[in-house]
Amino acid sequence: MRRDTMEKRDAYFDNAKLFLMILVVFGHFLQPFINDHAFYNDLYYFIFTFHMPAFILISGYFAKSGPKPVSKLVKKLLLPYIFFQLVYSGYYTLIGLQDSFSMELGTPQWSLWFLLSLFCWNLLLHLTRRFSVKQVVIGSVIVAVLVGYFPIFDRFLAMQRTLTFFPYFMVGYWLPKTSIEKVKQYPKKWLAPILFGGLFLFIQGNDLINKYWVFGSKPYQDYLNQPLLGGPQRLIFFAAGLIGITAFLLLVPKRRYFFSHWGKNTLTVYLLHGFLVKGLRALDFDIEINTLEVVLLFAASTLLTVLLSSKRFGSWVAKGKQALQPSL
């Protein structure tokens, strides 16, 4: 039975999710050092331009079966969010990153915004029952641009991020399976380094880019000297993300390899790696790293991703969801 399950899984997407998660972990480890060297800074923003958008697009692609029952979404996404929101709050209090334990559920702790946003994106799929998918895609882009002009949409319930990144989810939902097959089979893989190179040069030559460009978590007035330019800037970011996603998908191997099965448990990695990342940041090391150490940091990120992809850690997350389920 296990062999049949493995055969049904698409190795291409398992490989894609594994590589993206390595980039997520590496980006979080790299963040404290991005001011040590201009290249580290450019590399950081280069990665963040496409790695979460790619995850979101893939999530939308796998939502093609249509809107899911709210009860199922609560069990799959909202329960883990509540559990880890409380666990991280206790952990941050323990290591000194916050003054006291908080039961606040409306403002996601660090990376937990993704779970809350994924819950909302799946709820928003119900719009496709009243409008065409194309109309929802276009509407999502318009809303993503406009939402940045309204300060009321901030970190609460991750609404700014949710609406900013919703177009990627809808593009994935709309994307035909034949298009993915064409990408898999496309012979001109050399286009990917060219696209990545152009994207990196764009990041390198743009001094205006800051973390809120790529995080999409704040209204324009909070991070731009000229907030009116926020809309065009967000459209540029959206286009840059699609370019990065295209280049990445061109390079993903389509065959199953020894590492492919690690891509099944990327959500577990996403939820758990923050304990080590935030723990190290709490130590507040004042060090600089060289190029070799950046390479070693990437290797460590890969090893941590593989470790957290194991069944043992996956079962721990499942037990957390089950512990909360009776109370909801």
ZAMARGU-4260 file (C-alpha; in steps of 0.2 Angstrom, whole numbers, plus 5000, padded with zeros to 4 digits):
<rodrens>
0) 5000/5000/5000 | 5014/5012/5004 | 5022/5009/4987 | 5005/5013/4978 | 5004/5029/4988
5) 5022/5034/4983 | 5018/5030/4965 | 5003/5042/4966 | 5013/5056/4972 | 5020/5068/4959
10) 5039/5068/4962 | 5041/5084/4953 | 5031/5093/4966 | 5039/5084/4981 | 5056/5089/4974
15) 5050/5107/4971 | 5043/5109/4989 | 5059/5101/4996 | 5071/5114/4987 | 5059/5128/4992
20) 5059/5123/5010 | 5078/5123/5010 | 5078/5140/5004 | 5065/5146/5017 | 5076/5139/5031
25) 5092/5146/5023 | 5084/5163/5021 | 5079/5163/5039 | 5096/5158/5045 | 5105/5171/5034
30) 5094/5186/5039 | 5105/5191/5054 | 5120/5193/5043 | 5113/5202/5028 | 5121/5218/5033
35) 5138/5210/5034 | 5140/5211/5015 | 5131/5218/5000 | 5130/5201/4992 | 5122/5193/5007
40) 5109/5207/5007 | 5105/5204/4988 | 5105/5185/4990 | 5092/5186/5004 | 5080/5197/4995
45) 5083/5187/4979 | 5077/5171/4988 | 5062/5180/4996 | 5057/5187/4980 | 5051/5170/4974
50) 5052/5156/4987 | 5036/5160/4997 | 5027/5165/4981 | 5031/5148/4973 | 5025/5139/4989
55) 5009/5149/4988 | 5007/5145/4969 | 5009/5127/4972 | 4997/5127/4986 | 4984/5135/4974
60) 4988/5122/4961 | 4984/5108/4973 | 4967/5116/4978 | 4960/5113/4960 | 4947/5101/4968
65) 4938/5116/4973 | 4933/5125/4989 | 4934/5113/5004 | 4922/5112/5019 | 4926/5124/5033
70) 4927/5110/5045 | 4940/5102/5035 | 4950/5118/5034 | 4949/5121/5053 | 4956/5104/5056
75) 4970/5105/5044 | 4975/5123/5045 | 4967/5132/5060 | 4971/5119/5073 | 4989/5119/5069
80) 4989/5138/5069 | 4981/5139/5086 | 4993/5126/5093 | 5009/5133/5087 | 5003/5151/5091
85) 5002/5146/5109 | 5018/5136/5109 | 5028/5149/5101 | 5022/5162/5113 | 5027/5152/5127
90) 5044/5148/5119 | 5047/5166/5115 | 5043/5171/5133 | 5055/5157/5139 | 5070/5163/5129
95) 5067/5182/5131 | 5060/5187/5114 | 5044/5194/5123 | 5040/5199/5140 | 5026/5188/5144
100) 5015/5174/5138 | 5001/5179/5127 | 4985/5171/5122 | 4983/5183/5107 | 4978/5173/5092
105) 4974/5188/5080 | 4992/5193/5076 | 5002/5178/5070 | 5019/5174/5078 | 5033/5176/5065
110) 5031/5163/5051 | 5014/5157/5057 | 5005/5169/5045 | 5006/5157/5031 | 4995/5144/5040
115) 4982/5158/5044 | 4983/5165/5026 | 4982/5148/5018 | 4966/5145/5028 | 4959/5162/5021
120) 4964/5158/5003 | 4955/5142/5004 | 4940/5151/5011 | 4941/5164/4997 | 4940/5150/4984
125) 4921/5150/4987 | 4922/5166/4976 | 4924/5155/4961 | 4906/5148/4964 | 4900/5166/4959
130) 4913/5172/4948 | 4924/5164/4934 | 4942/5159/4940 | 4949/5173/4928 | 4938/5186/4936
135) 4944/5181/4953 | 4962/5181/4947 | 4961/5199/4940 | 4951/5204/4956 | 4965/5197/4967
140) 4978/5207/4959 | 4968/5223/4960 | 4964/5220/4978 | 4983/5216/4982 | 4988/5233/4974
145) 4974/5243/4983 | 4975/5235/5000 | 4992/5243/5003 | 4984/5260/5003 | 4973/5256/5018
150) 4983/5256/5035 | 4968/5247/5043 | 4975/5231/5034 | 4990/5227/5044 | 4997/5212/5054
155) 4981/5208/5062 | 4975/5191/5056 | 4989/5193/5043 | 4976/5202/5031 | 4989/5213/5023
160) 5000/5198/5018 | 4985/5187/5014 | 4978/5199/5001 | 4995/5203/4995 | 5000/5185/4991
165) 4982/5179/4986 | 4986/5182/4967 | 4999/5169/4968 | 4987/5157/4975 | 4974/5160/4962
170) 4987/5159/4948 | 4991/5142/4954 | 4973/5137/4955 | 4970/5143/4938 | 4986/5136/4930
175) 4981/5121/4919 | 4990/5105/4922 | 4995/5105/4904 | 5005/5120/4908 | 5015/5112/4921
180) 5018/5097/4910 | 5025/5109/4897 | 5037/5116/4910 | 5043/5099/4915 | 5047/5094/4898
185) 5053/5111/4892 | 5070/5107/4884 | 5078/5125/4885 | 5083/5124/4904 | 5096/5137/4900
190) 5083/5150/4901 | 5082/5147/4920 | 5099/5154/4924 | 5096/5169/4913 | 5079/5173/4921
195) 5087/5171/4938 | 5102/5181/4933 | 5090/5195/4927 | 5080/5194/4943 | 5096/5195/4954
200) 5103/5210/4944 | 5086/5219/4947 | 5088/5216/4966 | 5106/5221/4966 | 5102/5237/4956
205) 5087/5242/4967 | 5092/5251/4983 | 5074/5254/4987 | 5070/5236/4990 | 5067/5232/5009
210) 5060/5218/5018 | 5042/5225/5017 | 5043/5224/4998 | 5045/5205/4999 | 5036/5202/5015
215) 5020/5211/5010 | 5015/5213/5028 | 5013/5232/5030 | 5003/5246/5021 | 5014/5257/5009
220) 5014/5272/5021 | 5024/5261/5034 | 5039/5258/5023 | 5039/5270/5008 | 5043/5288/5007
225) 5031/5290/4993 | 5016/5278/4997 | 5007/5283/4981 | 5020/5273/4972 | 5016/5257/4982
230) 5004/5250/4970 | 5016/5250/4955 | 5030/5244/4966 | 5018/5229/4971 | 5014/5225/4953
235) 5033/5225/4950 | 5036/5213/4964 | 5022/5202/4958 | 5030/5201/4941 | 5047/5198/4948
240) 5040/5184/4959 | 5032/5175/4943 | 5049/5177/4934 | 5058/5168/4949 | 5044/5155/4950
245) 5046/5151/4932 | 5065/5150/4933 | 5064/5139/4948 | 5051/5127/4941 | 5061/5125/4925
250) 5076/5118/4936 | 5066/5106/4947 | 5069/5088/4942 | 5054/5078/4937 | 5060/5061/4942
255) 5059/5053/4959 | 5076/5052/4968 | 5082/5047/4985 | 5078/5064/4992 | 5060/5066/4985
260) 5051/5059/4999 | 5057/5073/5011 | 5047/5085/5001 | 5031/5077/5008 | 5033/5085/5025
265) 5038/5103/5021 | 5024/5110/5032 | 5032/5101/5047 | 5049/5109/5043 | 5041/5126/5041
270) 5032/5125/5058 | 5047/5118/5068 | 5062/5126/5061 | 5058/5142/5070 | 5062/5135/5087
275) 5081/5134/5082 | 5081/5150/5071 | 5073/5160/5085 | 5083/5152/5098 | 5099/5157/5090
280) 5093/5174/5087 | 5089/5176/5105 | 5107/5173/5109 | 5111/5189/5100 | 5128/5184/5093
285) 5138/5199/5086 | 5148/5190/5073 | 5151/5192/5054 | 5152/5177/5042 | 5163/5174/5026
290) 5158/5166/5010 | 5163/5149/5016 | 5152/5151/5031 | 5137/5156/5020 | 5140/5139/5011
295) 5141/5130/5027 | 5125/5139/5033 | 5116/5133/5017 | 5122/5115/5021 | 5116/5116/5038
300) 5099/5122/5032 | 5098/5107/5021 | 5102/5095/5035 | 5090/5103/5046 | 5076/5102/5033
305) 5080/5083/5030 | 5080/5080/5049 | 5063/5089/5052 | 5056/5080/5037 | 5056/5063/5047
310) 5041/5054/5052 | 5045/5057/5071 | 5043/5076/5069 | 5028/5074/5058 | 5019/5064/5071
315) 5023/5077/5084 | 5014/5090/5074 | 4999/5078/5071 | 4998/5075/5090 | 4997/5094/5093
320) 4982/5095/5081 | 4974/5081/5090 | 4976/5089/5107 | 4967/5104/5102 | 4953/5096/5091
325) 4941/5091/5106 | 4941/5109/5112 | 4935/5117/5096
</rodrens>
